[in-house]
């Protein structure tokens, strides 16, 4: 049974940082690239970041480039999203996804507000 469990969200002030984690189980983790998506209230889910199975390649949405960093630890079946210099427009539920699969976690809420 495939499971993706996100954590690490919360309330942070503009300019602050958060580190999200997504723990995967039920599939061969290092065979899959992993993606972070986010969905703001009233908006469609949008791509944020991607990392290849080995971690050698990453891709970022323009909106987060230079502020967010995706990484993974294949020994822990975990993918991370380090978010720095957060802005109110980063407020969203953040989800992880195994690339090319229909599997999603439950999401973790990130709220950026003073």
C-alpha positions in Angstrom: 0.0 0.0 0.0 1.5 3.3 -1.1 1.6 6.0 1.5 2.9 9.6 1.4 2.9 11.5 4.6 3.7 15.2 4.6 4.7 17.2 7.7 6.4 20.4 8.8 3.8 23.0 7.8 2.7 25.8 10.1 2.3 29.5 10.6 5.3 31.7 9.8 5.9 35.4 9.3 6.9 36.8 6.0 10.6 36.3 5.4 10.7 33.2 7.6 11.6 29.6 6.8 10.0 26.2 7.0 11.2 22.7 6.1 8.6 20.3 4.9 9.1 16.5 4.9 7.4 13.7 3.0 7.9 10.1 4.1 7.1 7.5 1.5 6.3 3.8 1.8 4.9 1.0 -0.3 7.1 1.5 -3.3 10.7 1.5 -4.3 11.4 5.1 -3.4 14.7 5.7 -5.2 13.2 4.5 -8.5 10.9 7.5 -8.6 11.4 11.2 -9.0 9.4 13.2 -6.4 7.5 16.4 -6.8 6.1 19.0 -4.4 2.9 20.7 -5.4 0.9 23.4 -3.6 -2.7 24.5 -3.7 -3.8 27.9 -2.5 -7.4 28.7 -1.5 -9.6 29.0 -4.5 -6.8 28.1 -6.9 -5.7 25.0 -8.8 -2.9 22.8 -7.6 0.4 23.9 -9.0 3.9 22.4 -9.4 6.6 23.7 -7.0 9.6 21.5 -7.3 10.9 18.2 -8.6 13.9 16.0 -7.7 15.1 12.9 -9.6 15.4 9.5 -8.1 19.1 9.9 -7.4 18.8 13.5 -6.3 21.1 14.6 -9.1 18.5 16.7 -10.9 16.1 19.3 -9.7 13.6 21.6 -11.3 11.7 24.5 -9.7 8.8 26.6 -10.6 9.7 30.2 -11.4 7.7 31.4 -8.4 9.9 29.5 -5.9 13.3 29.4 -7.7 16.1 30.8 -5.5 14.0 30.5 -2.3 13.0 26.9 -2.1 15.3 23.9 -2.2 14.2 20.3 -2.7 16.3 17.3 -1.5 15.9 13.7 -0.6 17.3 11.0 1.7 16.8 7.6 0.0 18.0 5.8 3.2 14.9 7.3 4.9 12.5 7.3 2.0 12.0 11.0 2.6 11.9 14.0 0.4 12.3 17.5 1.8 11.3 21.1 0.8 13.3 23.8 2.4 11.4 27.0 2.1 13.2 30.3 2.8 12.2 34.0 2.4 8.6 33.0 2.6 5.9 35.3 1.2 2.2 35.6 1.9 1.6 34.2 -1.6 3.3 31.0 -0.6 0.3 30.2 1.7 -1.1 26.9 0.5 -1.5 23.3 1.3 1.7 21.5 0.1 1.5 18.0 -1.2 4.2 15.5 -2.3 3.8 13.1 -5.3 5.7 10.2 -6.7 6.4 11.3 -10.3 4.1 9.6 -12.8 1.8 8.0 -10.2 -1.6 8.9 -8.9 -0.4 8.8 -5.3 -0.7 11.9 -3.1 -0.3 12.6 0.6 -2.8 14.4 2.7 -1.0 17.6 2.5 0.5 20.0 5.1 -0.8 23.6 5.5 1.7 26.5 5.2 0.5 29.9 6.2 2.7 33.0 5.8 1.2 35.9 7.7 2.2 38.6 10.1 
